[in-house]
């Protein structure tokens, strides 16, 4: 079996598993929360997107990985992590533009996942030694995708009739 097929099977299985976890366990709990309350745990998943910086740690990955691909993957994810953390702080501090910052994070985060995936597949990274980054690709990235879908759902949904949206409902 080729490395591409192994990664595809693992990533698909993770995507299905995280999708079911989200549908059956996470979404029901978030549905009773205000938009801002529901966004917080979904954003926390993205704060750890600094992990691909290991592409720059000595001895962790194949030295043949193209520099532009490593930079795209590592720094795109780092940027998404920073914006996710800023969005969390803005939501917790009830900053009026908090939802706008969550939208900005969504655009940055999704664009990074799409662009980095295109660069990595184009460079055939799956054929190179990736160390722990292999698990980022087949475990963490599918979780990020599911979380992004859930974040977008909460951004576009109407405020819950059960709980009134208010800047004061998120405890500090």
Buried (B, 14 or more C-beta within 10 A) or exposed (E): EEBEEEBBEBBEEBBEBBBEEBEEEBBEEBEEBBBBBBBBBBBEBBBBBBBBBBBEEEEBBEEEBBEEBBBBBBBBBBBBBBBBBBBBEBBBEBBEEBBEBBBBBBEBBBEBBEEBBEBBEEBEBBEBBBBEBBBBBBBBBBBBBBBBBBBBBBBEEEEBEEEEEEEEBBEE
